[in-house]
Amino acid sequence: MLKVKNVSKSFGALKAVDGVSFEVHEKEIVGIIGPNGSGKTTLFNLIMGVYSIDGGRIEFQGKDITKYPPHKRCHLGLGRVHQIPRPFL
């Protein structure tokens, strides 16, 4: 369903994401973990089209969406929800 293949993104000399590859299949749950500054948010921004990738490709439902803008990815059914922590409710 979602394939991330050798995706990279740099900001100047800083390599925020360097050759990341993984697949997420239908009905599969996958976690992305790492310390602060490890590129998790950048990776999600690349998947959603917020940032353009420097290298690699992203496929969703068998289509290469690497160059699709965020709204077109949304129309395909790819979405993102931000966490709103509420520890004392």
N, C-alpha and C positions, 0 to 999 in steps of 0.2 A: 504494500500500500504506500509506504513512504520509504524512499531510499536516499540516503545521503552518501555521496561517493567522493572521497578524497577532498573534502571542502576545506578551503583556506581563506582567511581574512587577516589582513595586516592594517595597522594604523601607524603609518610611518615605519619606524624600525621595530615596533611592537607586533609580534605575531600573536594575535588574539585567539585564532583558531588555526590549527596547523595539520591538515591532512586527515580530518575526521571522517570516518565512514561507519555507517550502521544502517540497519533496516528495521522497520516496524511493520509487522503484518497485521491484518484485520483481527480485531478482538484481542490483540496483544497489548500488555501494559509494560512500558519501559520507563525507567528512571534515569535521569541525567544528574550525576552527583559530582561534586568537586569543591575545593575551597574557594573563598572569595577571590575574584580576579582570574579564575581559571578559564573563562570564555563561555560559560553556560548561557548567559543572557545574549551574548553575541551570536552564539549558535542558533538560538531561537529566532533572533532578528534576521539571520540569514535564511532560515527555513521559511519565515513569513514574508520575506522580500523587503524588509525594512532597510537592510543593507544589501548591496550587491556583493557577490562573492568574487574573490580574486582568482580562485581556481577550483576545479571540481564541478560537480553537478548535483542537482536535486530533482528527484522524480516523485510524483504523487499520482497514484492510480494509473501507473504505466506511462504518464506523460512527463516529458522534460519541462519542468517549471522554473528552471534556473533563471531565466530572464523575465519571468512573469512579474508584473507589479503586484503589490499586496492585495488590491481589490479583486484581481483576477484569480488569485489563489483562494481567496475567500469564496468566490462563486463556485469553485470546484469542491468546496466543503472543508477546506483547511482553515482552522481557526486557532485562536490563542486566548486564554483567559488569565488575567493577572490575579495573583493571590492577594487577598485583603486580610491580613492577620487581625484577629479580634480575640486576644487571649483571656480577657476578663468579662465575657458576656455570659 
